[in-house]
Amino acid sequence: MTKTNLTELTLVEAKEGLARKEFTAVELTQAFIDEMEKNRHLNAYITETPDLALEQAKASDARLAAGQAGKLEGLPLAIKDLYCTTGVLTTASSKMLHNFTPPYESTVTQNLWNQGAVMLGKVAMDEFAMGSSNTTSYYGNVISPWKEKDRPEKQLCPGGSSGGSAAAVAARMALAATASDTGGSIRQPAAFTGLIGIKPTYGLCSRRGMIAYASSLDQAGPLTHTVHDAALMLEVMAGHDPLDSTSLPVEIPSYSSLLQSDLKGVKIGIPKEYLDGLNDEMMAEVNKGIEWAKSQGATIHHVSLPMTKYALPTYYVISPAEASSNLARYDGVRYGLRVEGSTLDNLYENTRRDGFGAEVRRRILIGTYVLSAGYYDAYYLKAQRVRTLIQQDFEQIFKEVDLLLTPTTPGSAFALDEKPTDPVQMYLQDVYTVTVNLANLPGIAIPSGLDKKGLPLSLQLIGPRLSEQRLLNAALALEECAGFSTLVKDLRKAA
């Protein structure tokens, strides 16, 4: 295998190639560093760490030679810029943290390094993970490597908030990437860029060292090329963390070694609320997914989740409320940006006005309003009650079926210059994903095909709490039916 096509490998293929000594970890890492340099116009990376990556790769080669390889030994990854990394700039794509270098490592990234992974750098995101387009970053828009076939000059949205993670993996600037999902921020970018994105059960991955947006909704997860890659990443990222009070004290199975594409006898529900108003192309994708599931031995059941219509308003009360509380710590006193003022109040005001972008300020204002005296009961408390009803909807439906099949997004990626200017229209991008976060469930996005513009479309599978293995197995069956990775390889060869 030549050095020039090492970046075309999947995570699992690269792992196997290193084990067979077909190339070294240093050669693999250098290939990705070269690709990063070629694709800087996509603006996926905020901080590149080539020297650190090559140092880690050299150490990996020594461990590989000594027969002491970890599960991700020598495999180069991109890290979303809300994971704290010791001694490496961590900004959450905000001016507020433009100079913040953490003194400690997040639990998730430490888990990766413990298994020999290599860090290529920190990738961009919507500021403080607030957005669905990766256009709210202080460091500028991230651009998807995908192109419309009839309008190749258009710059496309890679999704958000994990747009940098998605663009880095889709453009072959990393074998895989860490991401995070508060209302769809793993699954929507996966859908827009033709990747696998899994949002695990809340608490499966530690939140320690992740810069918080909404603490009861945030969850770490991977973006990868294949389901097998996702299974491998997840089994390393996940695990109980005594330093995170929301971390689940459960044993993490070896998802990758237990992976099998068997849907025989699996009951798959199709919730009618997720099909209302769906355009013809996405309806065709759902119907394809249904036929694939049937062909693999699953049975299809049409079900109802009546509280779904309240999910978006519930999410956009709870998440800004938690953001308002979490972001109160950025005051210019302890770390990050500091803009002086004549009084302490003036310092706070100046720092927060200059440090936060428009979308973050908007969500802080919404959150502060719904938590304020006289409105707490009317908005926040009511939203929490509706959240409980949404959770009960799912609990009831999972007594009847094993998994749910839905669209991941309303359609394919939009051009950056055609992004909706109305914030509410942008919030509707999360219509099929926020319920999973509100109910603390796992969900996975699987690319299913291309639309008439030649852009990826995606299906979502949702499972009960801690059903990650079942979810990954079902996703593998759909992935094999879709044959999307072969389609992408053919497109890249043609290009």
N, C-alpha and C positions, 0 to 999 in steps of 0.2 A: 504494500500500500504506500502510495507516495504522500509526501508531506502536504501537497496541495489539496488533497481531498479528505484530510482528517476531519475537517469541520463538518463534513456531510454525515458523519456517524451519529447514531443515537447514543444516549448515555450508556445503555447496556452494551451496545456494539463496541464502544470505546473501552469500557471495562474489560470486555473479553479480549480485545486487541492488546491491551496492556498485559493481561495475564499470559497471552501467547507470545509476548515479547516482539510483536510486529512493529512496534514503535515505542519510544520512551515517553514518560510523562512530560519531560521538558519539550520534546518535539511536538507533542499534542498541545501543550500550553502555548508554545510559540506560534503555532498555526492559528490559534484563536486570537492571540495578540495582534497578529498580522491582519486578521479579518476585522478586528475592532478598528484598526487604523484606516482600513479601506471604507468603513461604513460610519465614519464620524458624522456624516451629514444627516444621519437618522437621529442624532442627539439622544441616543439611548443611555449612554453612560454619563454620570455626573463626575465620578472620580474613577480613573483607571489606575490599577495597581500592578503594572507589569513586573516590576522588580520583585515585589512580594510574591506574585504568582509563580515566577520562575524559581524563586527560593523554595517555595512550598513544593513545587514539582520536583526539584532536585532531591528534596527530602523524601518525597514519595517514591522516586526511583530507587533510593537506598532501601526503603522498606519493602518494595516489590522484590528487589534482588535477595533480600533476607527472608522472604516468605512471611512477612508480617503485614500484609496489605489489609487495609480497612475496606469497608463496603464501597466507599467512593474514592479509593486511593488513586490520586493523580488525575482526577476528573475536574476540569475547569468549569466553574459556575459563576453566574452573576447574582449579586445580592441586592435586593430592593433597599433603597436608601432610608428605610425606617427601622432597619435592624442595626442596633448598636454594634460597632466593630472596634475593638481596642486599637487605639492609635490611628484609626482611619476615619477621615471626615464622614460625618453622618448628619444629613441636613433635612430629611423629610421633604426635600425639594422646596424649602422655605428660606426666605431671606432671614427669618427669625433665627435659624440655626446654621447660617452660612459659614460660621467659624467654629462649630461644635465638634470636637474630637473626643469621643467617649473614653473614659478610663476603664471600661469593662465591656465584656462580650455578651451579646444576647444568648439565651440558652439554645435557641434553634441553630444559630450559626456555630456555636461551640460544638453542638452535636455533629454538624457537618465536618468541622475541622478534626474532631476526634476520630472520624472515619476516613481521614486522608484527603478530603476535598480541597480544591485549589480555588482561591478567590481572584477572579479577573478584575473585579471592581464593583462599584456601587452604581446601581441603575436608577434612572429617574422615575418619577411618579407624580400624580396630582398632589399639590401641596397638602401635607398632613393627611394624605389619602382621601381628600375630599374632591371627588369628581369622577366622571365616567368617560373622559376623553384624553387625559394627560395633557390638557391645555392650561391647567392652573399652576403649573410648576414655575418657580422663580427662575429656573434655568432655561425656560423656553419649551416649545412644543416638541414632543417626540413624534417621529414620523414612522408609519408602518412601512416595512419593506414590500408589502403587497401593492400591486397596481391594477387599476381598472383596465380591461383590455381595450376599451374604446376611448379612454381618456387617461393615457399613461402619464400625462403631465401633472395630474392632480395628486396632491399630497394627502394620504389617507390617515385617518385616526387609528391608532393601535389599541384603542380601548383604555379604560382607566379603572381604578387608579394605578394598576400595575402595568402601565403602558410600556415603561422602560424595560421591565422584565420580559414582556411579550415580544417587543421589537428585537431585543438582544437574542432571544432564543430563535425566533422566526428568521432572523437575518444570519443565523449561524455564527453569532458572536459569543455564544456560550452553549455548552451542552444542555444546560437546564438552568432555571433561576428560581430563587425564592420569591414569593409574592405574599400578599395578604388580602383578605376578603372580609369587608364589613357589610356590604350589601350586594356583592357581585363582582368585586374588584380582582378576583382571579378568573372567574368564569367568563365575564364579558370580554376582557382582553384575549382570552383563549379563543373565544368565538370569532373575534375580529381578525385574528392572525393565524387561524388554522392549527391551534395547539390543543393539547390536553391540559385542562386546569381542574384541580380538585380542591374544593373547600371542605376540610375535614369537620367532624363533629366538634362543637365548641369545647375547648379544654383538652383536646387530644395533643395539640402542640402548645408548648409554653408561650405565654405572652411576655415573659420577663425579657427586658431589653428591646422590646418592640415599642417604638414611639406611638403612644395611644391616640386613637381617634375616638372610638366609642367602645368602652371596655367590655360591655356585655354582648358585643357583636363581632369585634375584631377576631380573626383567626388566621394563623399562618398556613401556608400550603405551597405546593410547587407548580410551576409551569414547565411543561416538557413536550417533546415530540411524540411520545408514545405512551400508552397506558402502562407498559412494563417499566418505562423510565419513571413515571409518576409513582408507581408502587414502590420502587427502590428509593426514590427521594423521600417519600412519606415515611417509610419505616425508619429512616435515619433522623428525619426532622422531629418526629413525634416522640412522646415519652413523658412520664410523670416528672414534674419539677417541684420539689418542696418549697422553692422560693416563689412560686406562683400559686396563690390560694385558689385560683379557678382551674388549675391543672388537674386532670382526671387521673386518679390512682389506678390505672388499668395497665395490663400487660400489652405491649405492642407486638403483634405477630409479624412474621416475615412475609409481608404482603406479596413481595415479588416471587418468592419460592412457592407460595400457595396459589399463585395466579393460574386460573384456567377459564377458558371461554365456554362455559357451560350454562345455558339458560333453560335447560330442560326442566319443566314443571314450575318455573318462576312465574309468579303472577305480577304482571305489569299494569299499573293503572294509568289511564289517560284522563287527567282532570279537565273537565269541560271549560272551567274558568280560564285556563291557559290558552284555549283555542279561540276565545271570543275576540273578534276583530283582527285575527291573524291574516296577514296577506297571503296570496295564493302560493308564492314561492316557499314561504315557511311552512304553510299547511302541507305542501307536497313533501317537504323534508320530514315532517312528523309522520306522514303516511308511509314514507320509506322506512323510517325507524320502526314503525309498527310491523311492517312486512318482514324486516330483518329479524326482529324479535320473535315473530311467529316461526320463521324459518329455522331458528335455533331452539325451538321447543317451548318458548314462553307462551303463556295465555294472556290475552288482552282483556282488560276490564275498564269500562268507562265509568269514571267516578266523579265526585263533586267535592270541592273544598270551598264552601260558601263564604268563608271569611277572607278569601283571597282579595276581594275588592277593597278591603280596608288595609291591606298590607303596606302600600306605598305611603299613605298619610300617617300610618302608625310609625313606620320607619323614619319618616322625616319629621317626626316629633321627638322620638327617643334618641336617634343618633345625634342631632344637633344639641340636645340637652346634655348628653354625655360629653360631647365635644366642648361645650361651653365650660363644663367643669374641668375636663382634662387640660384644656389650653390656658386655664387661669394661671398656671405655673410660669408661663412665659411673660415675665414682667420686667426684664432688663436688669434685674438685680443679681441673679445667681449665675446664669450662663446664657450664651447666645447673644443676640443683638442687644445693644444698649444705646438709646438715643436720649441724651441729657435733657433735663428740663429744670425750670426754676424751682419747682417743688417736687416732692415725691410723687404726688398724683400726676403732675405734669410729665414726669419721667415715664410713668406707666403708660399714659395716653400716647405720648410720642413714640415710645418703643412699639406698642401694639399696633398703632396706626401704620407705622412704616414697615413693621416686620411681617404683618399678615397681608396676604393678597385678598382680592375682592370676594372670592368664593368662601374663603375661611372666615372673613369678617361677617359675611352674610349668615353663615351657619352658627357662628357664635351668637349673633344677635337673635336669631330664631330660638336658639337653645336657652339663652338668658331670659327671653320673653316667656317661653312656656314653663320655665321654672320659677317665675316671679310670683310674688304674693298676689292672690286673686286669680291667677291663671294656672297654677300648679294642678289643682283639681280638675279644671275644665279641659286641660290639654294633656299634661304629662301623665297624671294618674289614670285618666281615661285610656290613653295609649297603652299603658302597661296592662290594663284589663283586656283590651282588644288583643294584645300580644298573647295573653294567656289563652284566649279563644282560638287564635290562629294555631297555637301549639296543640290544643285539644282537637282541632280539625285533623291535623296530621296523625295524632295518636289514634284517632278513630279509624282513619283511612288505612293505616298500616296494620290494623286487625284484619282487613279484607285483602290487601295486596302486599307484595314484598318490596316493590320499587315503583316509582312514578317516572314517566317519560314526558318531557315537556320541551318546548323551544328553550334555547339559552338566551337569545336576544330577539327583538322584533324583526331584525333583518341583518344585512351585512354592514361592514364599516362604511361610515360616511366620510366625505372629503372634509378636511380641516376647515376650508373656507366656506363650507356649507353646514357647519355645526349650528344647531339651534341656538338662537340668542336668548330665548326665554329659558330661565333656569328650570322652570317646571317641566318644560319639554325635555330638557336634559335628564331630569330626575326620572322620567318615564323609561329611560334606557334600562333601569333596574327592575322593571315590572315583573320579570320572570325569575329574578334571583333573590330579592330581599326576603321572601318568605322563609327561605332556607336559614338565613341568619337569625331571623326573629324566632324561629322554632329550634335553633341550635342543632340543626341537622347537617349531615354531609350531602354534598352535591358535586357532580362532575360534569364538565363540558367536553363533548366529543365532536370533532369536526365530521360533518356528514356529506359535504359536497360543495359545489360552487354554484353561485347564482348566475344570472344572465350577464352580469358585469365581470364574471370571472373571479369573484371574491368568495372567501370561505363562509359557509353557513354551519350552524352547530346545533346539536341536540343536547339536552341536559337530562341526566338521571339523578333522582333524589331518593335517598334511603332513610330508614329510621336511624336513631342515634346509634353510633358505634357499629354501623353496618358497612364499614369501609371495604372489607374484603368482598362482600357480596356486590357492592357497587363497582369495584374495580373489575371483578370477573365479568359482570354484565357489560361494562364499558369495553372490555377487551373483545367480547363477542360482537358488539356493534362496530367497533373499530375494524375488525377483520372483514365484516360485511361491506363497510364503506370503502375500504381500500384507499383511504385518503393519502396516506404516506407515499404510496406508489404514484398517485396522481401528482403530488408535489414534486417528487423526483423527476417525473417526466417534464413538468413545467420548468424546473430549474435547468434540465438538460437543453430544453428548447431555447431557453433564454441565453 
